[in-house]
Amino acid sequence: MEKHFLGIDVGTGSVRAGIFNRQGDMVSQASHDIKIWHPKPGYAEQSSQDIWRAACRATKQALAESGLAAGDIGGLSFDATCSLVALAQDYEPVSISPGGEPERNIIVWMDHRATEQAARINRTGHKVLDYVGGKISPEMEVPKLLWLKENLPQAWSQARRIMDLTDFMFYRATGQDARSLCSVVCKWTYLAQPGAGGYQPDFFEPLGLSDLFERGLVPLEAHEPGSVPGGISSEAAREMGLAPGTPVAVGLIDAHAGGVGMLGLILDEEPEGTASFAKALALIAGTSSCHMTVSPDPAFVQGIWGPYWGAMVPGMWLNEGGQSAVGSLIDFVIANHGSNGDLLGLARKQEQDPYQALNALVADIKTMQGMEPWRHRHMLPYHHGNRSPRADPLAKGMMMGLTMDGGLEDLALWYAATVQATAYGTRHIIETLNEHWYQIEQVYVCGGHTKNQLFLQEYADITGCAIVVPKQPEAVLLGSAMLGAVAAGAYPSVVEAMKSMCQPGNRISPRTEHRAFHEAKYRVFKDMYDYHCKAVAAMSAV
């Protein structure tokens, strides 16, 4: 039987396993929820043991539903959120929680406990900061490492390995500590470009973090995504229901797997080599959103992470924009409106999910009143700070146009206003990138929001770009499976797998009738941040 390939995606709330054939068609998928704890505001913690168990269950279920045998899986790879994992000997957890809960050994990507450490690192002005858009984020690993050493010294001394979650999954599957260029370049300040030397000792030494390398907590070498230092161990194979020795490729951060799973489409549409990437942006839209672009030469863009060499597409530079809250912000606005209970009742009555019910309400409002109800409803969607291009983790959200109105119509209006606000944030990122090498015309989208037609059309109208949803919307899983295909020898390179396994799907074109309206609202969107800064300065002076 033809070999198939397994991608395993560790998201914020679940682990998913997807099995694909050589053409990029999904044969089966399964998911299993994972735990997350929020012991304090701004804190988010998980368990590597819980995540591994979920990965095993999801893989066994996906394999069972596919009808394939364990030996039919030719290769696999993992992707995961950029979360920090602390381990003692072997796979035993070291608690990173202030409460000392033994199972909680992961500081989740969204955790902002290291905001003060990030600010202190940024004051060093070290050259590595040029490769993270000028400012390091508390969502990256070095600030979290510094927080851990300063606040939980016992945990720091107990640790024998500290790694990104993607690298933990590879380690747990193979027994080999092989770090991915993707994780270390994007989140650990590793400079991978030829002649750069990897980790920079003069950056870590003043921070007091040299013992990361002296104690062997972090190896000095890193590996290209898709490379194969080894196969799955007998223990892991038994736990996952796979054949021992199945090739396991070094993986990617989850958003970057989505980029690999979509950007191959631009090579089919614009087969002019690497220059075609200038026109394309991959948007991985979920709890947060990531905006992935690649270029043949480094583009230094203030407020946009990167340029990262070899972190997603081998031999190419990556720039990464992002919004720290998108799906989570939309959910927050819905859940905290007084008519949320009425919405849930309406959705049950109509046998819809709440988003379908809201989209129907929004469509009715637009039919009767056009865009007029949104003329004076504005939002600055920085409720969890701004990742790009402001690079301001302390920014706060704002809403303007609040009234005493209530009811389902008011909820629908603020729901749509929130979608618009996140789209203005994406437009801001695209405009910032286009001031440099990029000429973005097409946005390839994956994630849960691909099922939301309001979301897709608003993003097209507001950015002015064509929105493309690939045939395989589970592009993150596909991207990991592509690495598995490369590991199995089905394709000679990641780029060849991208060309062959990405398939086109739906295309949403921007409408022009509301262009002037969105231009005005976009100006208000940017003015709101300026006022926010003035308010912060005024209150800081007293």
N, C-alpha and C positions, 0 to 999 in steps of 0.2 A: 504493500500500500504506500501511496505517496506520503512523505513526511509532512507533518504539521508542526506549528510553532506556537509556543506558549508565552504570553505576556502577562505579568503580574504587577498590578498597580496598587500601591499603598497610598490611599488618599487620606484626607483628614478624618473622615467618619467611617470608612470601610476599606476592606481589601477586595479587589476584584481580580479574577483570573479569566483570560480570554484565549481561546484557541483559534488559530487562523491557518488557512491553506497558503500555498505558495503565491497565489494571486492576490492575497490580502483580504479574502472573504472570511468573515467570522463564522466559525462552525458552532461554537457554544461559548457561553460565559456564565459565571456565577460570582456571587459576592457574599461577604460576611462582615457584619458590623464590628467595629473596634471601639474600645473604651477611650474616653478623654475626660480628664479632670481639670477643673478650673479652681484651684484652691484659693486664689486671690484675684482681684481685678488685674488684667493684663498677663496672667499666668495661664499656661496650657501645658498639660503633661500627659504622657502616654506610656505604655508598657511594651517593650520589645517582645516579651514572651507572649503577651496577648496578640500582638500583630502577627507573630510567626504562626501561632495556632490558627488564626483566621486565614492566613495565606494557605496553610495546608488544607483546611476545610474547603476553601473556595476552589483550590486546584483539583481536589478529588471530585468535587461536584461537577465542575466543568468537564473533566475527563469522562465522568460517568454519562453526562448528558450528550457528549459528542459521539459516543459509541466507539471511540478509538481505544486501542490498547496502549499501555504505558510506553511500549517500544515504538509507537507511531509518532511520538513527540521527538522531533529531530534536534531541537534546541530551545532554550528559554532565556529570558532575561527579566529583570525587575526594574521598576521605577518606583519612586517614593517622594513624599514631601521632603523638603530640605530641613529635616529635624535632627537634633543632636542626641546621639545614643552613647550612654556611659556603661561600660562593662567591666567586670572583674575578670577572674580566670574564665577561660572558655566563653560561654554565652551567659554567664550569670550577671544579673542586673546590679548596678550601683545606683542608689536612689539620688535623684537630682531635686527632690522635693523638699522644701523647708520643713515639712512635717516628718520627713524620714521614711515615708511609706516605701517598703522595699521593692515593690513591683514597678514603681514609677521611675523609670530611668531614661525617659525621653523628654527633652525640652522641645515642644512642638514649634514648627516654623512661625506660627502667629504669635508666639509668646514674646512679650515686650518687656520682660523683667530687666533686660540688659540695656535699656535706653540710656542710662547715665554712662555706662561703660562705652557704648557706641560714640557718645558725644566726646568722651575723653580720647578715644582712639582717633577721631576725626581731627582733634586739635593737634595731633602729631604732624599732620601734613605729609606723611610718608608717600613715596611714589606709588605704592600699591593702591592707594586710594584713587589714583587716576584711572584704574581699571575696574572701579565699582561706581562710576559716574560722579566721582568727586567726594562722595560721602558713603561711609559704611553704614549699613542698616542694622538695627537691633534684631532683625529677623535672620541675619547671617550668623555664622558660627563663632567667629573670633570674639565678638562681644559676649556671647553666651559662655564661651570658655573662660573669659576673664571674670564674669559674674560668678561662675561655678568655683573658680579657685579662690576668689575673695570672700565668698559667702558660705561655701560648704567645703572648707579645707579638708575635712575628713573624707568626704566623697572623692575629692581630687586625689588624695593620697591612696585611696583604695582602688582607683581606676587602673586598669591594665590596658584598655583600649578605649579610645573615644573616636567616634566616627559618625558620618552622615547616615541617615536611615537607609538610603539606597545601598550604601556600601555594607551596612549591617546585613541586609537581606542576602547579598552575594556571599558574605562571610558565613552566614548561617547555613546557606545552601551547599557551600563547597568546602568550608573549613579553611579557606585561604583569605588572608587580609589583603585584598587587592583593591585599592581605592580608584574610583573613577575620576578621570580628568574633569568630567562634568561637575561633580560635587566639589572637588577641591579647588578648581579654578573659580567657580561661581560663588562659593560660600566660605572658602578658607584662605583667600588671597594668594593662591598658588599661581605663579606666572609660568605658563606652559609654552609660550612661544619660543622658538629656537634661540638659544643663547641667554635666556632670561634667568635660568637657574632655579626654577621652582619656588620653594618657600624662601623668603627673604629673612635671614637671621637678624638683620638690623631693625626689622619691624617687630619681631617677636621678643627680642631681648629686653628692650625698654619697658615692655608690658609685663615682664616677668613670666613669660610663657615659653621660654626656651626648653623647659623640661618636657614639653610635649614630645620633642624629638629626642632629647637625652634619655628619657625613660622608655622610648619606643611606643608611646601611646599612639603616635601617628607615623606611618612609614614615609620616607622621603620620596619614594617612587609612586607614580600614578600611571593609569592605563587608559587607552582610548576606549570610549564606549563601543561595544561590539567585539572587542578583543576577548580571547578565551584563555585565561590562565589555567583553567582546569574544568573538570566535570562535577556533577552533583555527587555528594558523598552518599555512601550507603545508608547512613542514618537519616539524612534529609530525604533521600529518595523513598525510603520506607514511610516516612511521615507524610510525604506529599503524594504518594501513589505513583511515582515515576520510576523509570529504569535507572539503576546506578550508572554513573558515568555519562549521563546525558549532558551535552555541552551547555554550559551556562556562560552567557556573555556578561561582561562588565556593563553595568546599567547606567541609567540616567535619572536625573531629577524628573518628577512627574510632568511638569510643564514642558520640559525639553523633549520628553518622549512624545508629547503631543505635537511639538514642532516637527520632529522627524516623521511623525505619522501623517502630516498634512503637506509640508512644503515640497514634497516630490511632485505635487500637482503643477507647480509653476514651471517645473522642468519639462513637463509635457506640453503646457500651453505656450511657453516661451523658450524653446530649446536653443538658447544662445549662450549656454555655459553659465558661469557663476554670475554674470551681469544680470541675469533674469531675476535673481533673488532681490534685487533692488526694489522691485515692484510689489513684493509680497510680505505680508505680516501674518504670523500665526497667532491667533487669539485663543488661549485656553481659558475658558470662562466657566468658573464654578463658584466655590465659596469666595475665593479671591479671583483675580484674573492676571494672566501673564501674557505679555506681548513680545513675541520672539521674531527677531530679524537676523539675517546673516549676510556677511559681506566678505569679499576677498581681501580687503585691507582694513586695518583697524579704524573705527570711527569713534572718537572720543566725544561723548555727548553728555553734557552736564545734567545730572539728575536721572540719567538712564544707566542701568547697570551694564558693566562691560567697558570696553570690548574684551571679550573672553576668547582666547585662542583655543580651537579644537574642542570646545565644551559641548557642542551639539552635533554639528556636521564636521567630520574630520578635515583639518586643513583650512577651515573657514573661521572667521571671527563672528562672534555672537554679540548682539546688543539685546538687552532684556528690560522692557518696561513692565510696570505692574500696578495693580490697584489692590490694596490690602483687604478691601471689603467690597464685594459685588453681590453674589448670591446671599451672603450672610447679611448684608445691609438691606436688601430687598425683603428678606424674611423678617428682619428686625422691624422694619417699618410696618409690615402687615401685622405682625404679632402684637405690636404695641398700639395699634389703633383701636379705638373703642368699639368699632363694629367688626372686629375680627371674629367674634362668636357668630354674628349674623352671616358672615362670609362662609364660615365652615358649615353652617346649616344650609345655606343656599347650595353650596357645592355638593353636599350629601343628597339634597333633594333632586338636583339635576344630574347626579351620578357623574360628577366631574371632579377634577382636583381643583384646589383653590385658585391656581394660576389660570386655568381654563375659564373659571367663573369670572375672574377679574378681567381677563382679556375680552370676554364677551361684553362686560359692562363698559369697558373703555371703548370698544368698537361702537356701541350704542351711543355713547356720549359724543364721539367724533362724528357719527352720522347726523346727529341732531344739531351739534354746536361747533363742529370743526375743532380747531386748536384753541379757540378762545378761552376755555376753562383753565388752560395751562399758562395763560399769558403772564399771570402774576404769581405763579407757584414756582419757586426756585429752591434748589438744594445744592449745598456743597457737600459731596459725599465722602468727607474725610473723617468719618466717625472713628476709624481705627488708624488715623494718621494718613499721610500721603507717601506712597512709595516712589512714584514717578509722575511728572518730572520735577516736582517740588522737593522731593527727598526730605520731607519734614515729618518725622514720626510723631511729633507732638501736636500736629495740626488736629483741629476738631471739626466736626460736622456742623452745618448750619441749615436751617430751613427758613424760608421767607415766603410770606403769603398765607400764614396761618389765620384761620377765622374760627368762629364759634360753630361753624357747620359741622355736622356729623353724618352718620349714616353710611351706607354702602357706596354711594356715589363719591363721597369725600375720600373714602378709602381707595377707591379705584383711581381717583385723580392723583393722590399722593403716590400710589404704586407706580403709575405711569411716569410721574415726575421723577421718581427714584431711578427708574430705568433710563430716562433721558439724562439724568445727572451722571450716571456711570458711563453713558455713551459720550458725553462731553469730556469726561476724563480720558477716555480712549482717544478721542479726537486730539486732545492736548498732547498726548504721547506721540501720536502719528505726526503732528505738526512739528514737534521737537525733533523727531528723527529725520523728517524731510528737510530740515535746515542743514543737514549734513549730506551724506552720500545717497540716502534713500529717496525713492520716488514712489511711495506706496500708493497703489491703486486698488489692490485686492486684499481683503482680509479673510483668511481661512479660519473658520470657527469650529471648535469642538467643545464638548462638555455638556452638562445638563441643560444649558440655555438654548441649545440647538433645537429643542422641542417647543420653544416659545417664539411664535411668529412675531408677536409684538416686539420682543427683544431684538430679533434679527432685523426687522424693518426699521426700527428706530435707530439702530446702529448704522445701517446703510444710509438713512436720510441725514443723520447728524455728521458722520465722518465724510460723506461724499464718496465712499468706496463701495465697490461691489462686495457683497458678503457671500462667501462660498462655503457651503456645508458639504464636506466630502461624502461620498457614498457610504463610507464607513465612519459614522459619527463618533465611534469609540476610538478616536485617533490616538489617545494616550496608550491604551492597550495595544493597538496596532504598532505603535512606535517601538514598544518593548519587544513585541513579537518579531519585528523586523531585525532587531539585534540578535534575537535567537536564530533567525534564518541565516544571518551572516555567520554566527558561531557554528552553525551546522554545515556551512559551505554551500548553501543553496544560492547565495549571491556573493560575489567577490568583495563587495564593499557596502558600506551603509548607503552611499549615494545610489548605487545600483539597486539596492533593495527599495529605496524611496521611489525611484522611477517606476519600478515594476509593481509595487504593492499598494501605492496610493491610487485611488480611483475617484473620478469626478462625480459630483452629486448635484444638489440644488444650488442655484445662484439667485441672489436677491439684489436687484439693482436699486440704487438710490433714487428717490422721487424728488422732483425739483419744486413742486408747488409750495412746500413749506420752508424753502431755503432761507428766505429773509427772516422768517420767524425764528429759526434755529440760530441764525447768525446773531440776532439780537440776544437770545437767551444765552448763547455761548459767551458773549461779552459780559453779561451779568455774572455768569459762572466764574469767570476769571476775576472780576471785580470783587466778588464775595471773599476770595482768599486775601486780596489786598486789605479789605476791611478787617478781616480776621486778624491779620498781622498788626494792624493799627490798634485794635482792641487789646491784643496781648501786650503790646508795648505800653499802652496807656495804663493797664493794670499792673504791669511790672514796675512802674515808676512810683507806686505808692506802697 
